[in-house]
């Protein structure tokens, strides 16, 4: 993917610029996720936040673009698109699952590139070294039925849900690519250059109790981990509480600075 193509691609979707909002907020969906899936979730964020949601290649209006299977070039391309979105206001990154991985690595890349650090990094249902890279790569090689069963176990879709061939053909390549990209991450211990607030569900099958505390070793200022009743996709049921927590952290950080 060339730099020119990266610039033309619509990486972030939103409702348009809001000059009255205090912060820009960038949302990063889960593996196989799309920007519209977070539309309702984002709609209840405080009016002080202007929201942009990541839309990766290989899905919906970007279906004709090849999805990334390696996280390093993905973050490089994402950084180019992300820099064009910044307008000088403080900003927040929030990612869920694979999206948390991307938001974290983007914060590191942005700092290395000399961009302003996020005011806050919100991470949900993912922590460094949570799943071995080999396990994630193995998931990407599963049959369609096996991969869908794993997704169902996480609560993204009801078990036994049947998808037609056209739907499978449109979603499976991006889902597999995201698992491969997640499995390609090589931990380097690089800390996020900003405060981190972590969130998870108490019944998440892939996040063990206390696992989100690992962020204390991967940031400059760990603000703690908040757990909510629910599984891997707890955040849709507890959107208001998560939004309140993010806003509260931002207020405290702004007062502190």
Secondary structure, 3 states (H helix, E strand, C coil): CCHHHHHHCCCEEECCCCCCCCEEEEEECCCCCCHHHHHHHHHCCCCCEEEEEECCCCCHHHCCCCCCCCHHHHHHHHHHHHHHHCCCCCEEEEEECHHHHHHHHHHHHHHHCCCCCCCEEEEECCCCCCCCHHHHHHHHCCCHHHHHHHHHHCCCCCCCCCCCHHHHHHHHHHHHHHHHHHHCCCCCCCCEEEEEEEEEECCCCCCCCCHHHHHHHCEEEEEEEEEECCCCCHHHHCHHHHHHHHHHHHHHHHHHC
